[in-house]
């Protein structure tokens, strides 16, 4: 999740199935917007009973543990997150592993392994050049000799305590973990699974969709009512998955003036701004069940980083029967809209509850957050009204 991120313990709270979320006109701070949420039970694929708003653990509880580790996923589930996210990239020998990017320089200890020093290289991925170590240059056995570490230690110094504790998990290991936890808890563990750079990997002969679909079928998550969402920033990847499995699908959307990379490669001139029009959303609804927009597409910010007036995206997407799972809410000042920052330390926590209230007031169906406990408490505040 989070297109463009490369350019850039809290209290447990478990929500039961939520009823209707009915909001009146909510004052969201002295300079914040006012929004009206529709009187509805929330949009969700048929047969699904996830609470609304749904709290999605972004790369697990990545605000507290190194992202995309079994430790991060477990903590998110223990906190009560409704859905746990995985990003998938391939190994040289075709296994799907959970990393936000194929460049593992910043999320593993690979730089400290002299046996892999010669693997450091420069590659162009989706039009951007990167230098580092990449999963597609390692076998699974080789990747398993590495250990995960905190991606942004300057912001999350406490998370570095856990550096080296966990390996890179395969997606199959996550599916097995979800099965065990589901049996133990007596309810399914929901997953939100992203194909990363699918066109790039298809060009290397390491297509993501077919092996993903095979695993979903093996573990019974290939049906329309399966507890899994499949997501991608490339619509063609979602279309390909739609031909392989019936699992619910979500098209991710970056900034309004950006173009999905598969559009760039195909010469399709449409931008995200085109896809969030009623016509664009109707096209998405022909093969997907939801969208995952960046939060700025829901409520834009002004030049000072403060929230302005919500767009019509929630209303327009719901009119097409699409759910909205926007991304990403984090507790730290550096990630929050300006009016919700507190103090001058960018790594300190700001008023994340105020920000969540503002976004929930628009009628979104869920939100990705690095801090599931915060999201759950904010959602509980909303549904208790």
N, C-alpha and C positions, 0 to 999 in steps of 0.2 A: 504494500500500500504506500501511498504518498508518492506520486509521480513528482520528481523534482527534489526529493529529499536528499538525493546525492549532491545537489547544489546547496544545498543547505546543510511504610507498612501501616497500612491503615486499618481501620475498623471494618470487620466483615459485615456485609449487608446483602441479604438474599431476598430478591423480589419473587413473589408468587406471580401467577398469571395476572396481568393487569387488566382492569376493565377499561371502560371508555376514558380517554384522556380529553377532558373538556376544559379549555382555557378561555377565560375572558380576555379583555384587553389588559395586558400586563405591562406595567411600567418597569423598565429594565435599566434603571439608573438615570442619573440626571441628564446624561447625553446619549443614553441608549435608545434603541428603536422600540416601537410598540408594535406588537404583532397579534394577530387573531388566528388561533388554531381552529381548524374545522371540528365540528361536533361529530366524532367518528370513533370507531373502534380501532382504527389503524389499518393500513394496507399491508397485507401479507399474502404469500402464496396460499392457495386453497389447502385447507387441512392443517395449517401450521398455527400453533397457539403461543408463539413467542410473546412475551410482554411488550407493550408499547408504552414508552420508548424502549427499544432494545439496546442494551449496553454491550458493545462489541469490544473485546480486549484486543487492542492493536498490537500485534506481534506478541501476544500474551500480556502479562502485567509488566510491560517494558519500562514503566516508570520506576520499578522496584528491583528488577532482575535483568540481566543481559537478554536482549530480545531474541526471539525464536530459539529458545531452549526449552527443554521439558520442565525446567524449574520455573520459567516464566509462564508457561502454559498452566502448570499445576497451581501456581499461586493465583492466577486469574480465575481459575475454576473454583478454588477454595474461597475466594472473595465473593463469588456468586455471579461472575460475569455470565451473561446469557449465551454468548457466542465467542469462540476463540479463533483468532486469525492466524493463518499460515501463508507465507509467500514461498512459491516453489521455483527452484532453478535446478538444472540437471548436472550430474557428474559426467565425466568423460565416458563412463561405461553405462550411462543411461538411467541411473537412479535419480529419483526426485528427492531433493533435500530442502530443508526449510532455512532459507536465508532471504533477507530483504533484497539483496543484490547478488549477482554472480561474483562481483568484486568482494572478496572476503578479507581484504587488507585490514579494514578497521573493525571487523567484528570477530576475528579469531587471532590466535597467536602465531599465525603462519610466518610472520616476519622473523620470529625467533627460531625457526627450524632451518638450520643450514642446509639440510638435505633438499630443501625446496627453493633455495636461493635462485637457482637458474630458471625457475618457473615465473619469476617476476617479469612482466611484459607490459606492453602498451597495446590497447585495443580500442576500437571505436564501436560503441554500443549505442544504437539508436541515434546516431549522428553526433555523439559526444565522445571525446577521447579520455580514456582512463589508463592509469598506470598502476599495476598492482598484481595480485594473484587472483585467479578466476576459477570458479568451480569446474568449468568444463575442461580444465587442464589437469584435473585430479580424478583418480578412481575413487570409488566410495571408500575402499580400504585406506587409501592415503588420507582422505578427508577425516576419517575417524581417528587419525593420530593427532588431529588438531583439537584445540579447546576454544570455546567461545569466550568473548570478553565484551565489556560494555562499549557501545559504539560512540557515545558522547560523554566521556569521563569528565570533561570540564564542567558540564552541566549536572551530571549525575555521579558525583564522586563516590557516594555511598554504594552505588551499584558495583563499583570496582572490587568490593569485598568478595564478590562472587566470580571474578575473573578466573577462568581455568577450571571451574567446577563441573561444567557440562560440555558434552560433545555437540557437534552439529547433528540434529535429528533428521532421519529420513521421514518422508511423509508416511510411509508404511508404519514406522514406529509410532507416529502420532495417531494413526488410525487404530493401532492396537491399544495404545494408551487410552484413547477415547472409548473403546469398547470396554476395557477394564473399569474405567471410571463410571461409565454408564451403568454397568451391571451393579457396581457398588452403591451407586446413588439411586438406582431404580428409575432413571430417566435418561434420555439420550443426551450426549454431549454434542452441542452444535459447533460446527466449524465454518469458517469463512475463508475460502482458499483462492489465492490469486496466482494466475500464470504470469510470470515476469518475462518481459521481452520475448514473447512467443515467436514473433517473426524472425528475430535475430537467431534464436536457437533452432528454428526450423531450417534456416539456411545452413546451419552446421550439421544437419542430420540428427538433431537432438530435439525433435518436436515434443512439446509438453502435453498436448491434449490427449493423444492416444494412450500414453502410459498412465496419465491421470485417470482417464475414463476406465482403464483396466483395473486400477486399484479401487475406484469407486464401486465398480461392479463386484469385485472380490469381497468387499466389506459391506455390501448392501446399501450403498449410499448413492445409487444411480437413479432413484425414482423421484417423481415429482414431489412426494411427501417426505423425502429423506432429510435428515437434520444437517444440511450442508448448503452453503451458498458458494457458487463459483463466480469469480470476478476477474476482470482484466481491463487494462487501459486500451487494449486493442479489440475493437468490436468483432473483427474477423475471428479472433480466438474464441469469443463467446458463441459466435455463429457455428464454428467448428464443433465446439462442445455440445451445442444444441442438437447436432446431428448424431452425437454419440451417447448422450445420457439425458435423462429428463430432470435432473437435479435443478433447483432454482438458480438463476443466473443474474448477475449484476454487471452492468457496464460502468466502469470507473471513468470519471471525468476530471481533468486537470483544469488549468486556467482557461478563461473564455477564449483568448486569442491563440491557444495552442491547437495543434492537430495531432490526433492519434498517429503513432509511428506507422502503422499499417496504411493509413490514409496517405501519409507522405510517400511511402514506397509505391503505392498504387496510383499516385497522381490525383487522388481525390481531394478537391480543394476545400472541402468542408472543415470548419473549425468546431471546437466545443461549443462556441456561441450558436452555431447552426444546430447542434444536436440538442440543445436545451430549449429550442423553440417547440411549440406544439407539434409541428410537422416532424421535427427531429425526434422528439420523444415517442411519437406514434411509430416511427421506424424502429426505434429501440424496442418498443413493446411488441413488435412482431416476432422477436426471437428471445427476449429477455424478460425477467420479472421485476427488475429493479435497476436503480442507478446509484452510484456511489460518488456524489460530487464533492469537490473540495468545499469546505465551509464558506469560502468567499463567494461561491455561486448561489448560496442560500441567503447570506447577508454580506454584501460587499463592505469593504472598509474604505474610509476616506484617506487622504494623503497623510494624515497623522496616525493612521492605524486604528481609528475608532470605527465601530459599527455604524452603518447607515441604515437605510430602509430595506427590509427584506424584498427579494425579488419575487416573482410569481412562480418560481420553479416548483415549490412544493405543491401548489394548487394545480399547476399544469401537468406535473408528473402523476399526481393522484388521479387526474382526469383520464389518464391513459391506463390506470390500474397498476402503476409502478410504485414499488416501495422506494423510500429514500434512506440510504445509510451513508450520510456524509462523514468526512474525515478531516482532521484529527484533532481532538481536544486533549491538551496536556495541561498540567497544573502550573508549570513554571512560567514566570513573567514573560520570558523571551518568546513564548508561543501564544500568549493570550492577546486578545484585542487590547488596545492601549488603555481604555477606561477600566479594565479589570486588573491591571498591573498594580502591585503594591510594593512600594519602596524602590530602591535603585539597583538591587542585585538581580541580574537577569536569571540567575539559577534559583532564586527564592520563589516560593509559591505565591501566586496572586489569588484573586477572587475567582477561582475556577467554578464555584457554584453559581456566581452571577452570570458568567459566560454560558454555562450549561442552561440556565434558565432562559437566557435570550434565545439560544438556538432551539430548545425544546418548544418555546412559544410559537415557533413558525409552523409546527405540525409535522416535523420530521418524524420518521418511524423508528429511528435509532441513531446511534452515533458511535464512531470509533474513538476510543480513548486509551491512552497509555496508563491511566489510573482508574481501573474498573471500580474500586471502592468509592471513589469520588462520584463517578457517573451513576452508580447505583443509588447513592444517597440522594443525589439530585433528582433522579427518576422517581424515587420514593416520595420526595417532597411534592412532585408534580401529581402523581397518581393518588396521593392522600387527600387532595382537594375535593 
